């Protein structure tokens, strides 16, 4: 997961020309939240507490809400974020399942 997190941090960042109806601040917020969730996961050695898990779920919904059907230049970025978020969600769920 650490390598995936590092790769996520190096994904080029979209600018406002890709989707003028979405504020860059909103994108920056989602990116930072996903980064924080991943950092929490790594710091807790593969676990997220309830608050962090809820934050991850909310962040995934936020990213999904900004994707557009069909081709959209912004999707090239958001879908990479979403793939990382889905991997983090899967890893968190797998960790919880192994506890039971």
TAPEBEL-V366627 format. One record per pair of residues at least 12 apart in sequence whose ideal C-beta (glycine too) atoms are under 6 Angstrom apart, sorted by the first residue. I is the first residue (numbers start at 1). J is the second residue. If there is no record, write none. Layout:
# TAPEBEL-V366627
i->{I/I}
j->{J/J}
This chain:
# TAPEBEL-V366627
i->{1/2/5/8/11/14/14/18/18/19/22/30/30/33/34/34/37/37/38/40/46/47/48/60/63/63/63/66}
j->{91/42/38/84/80/74/77/73/74/74/66/62/63/59/59/85/55/56/88/52/95/95/92/85/78/81/82/78}
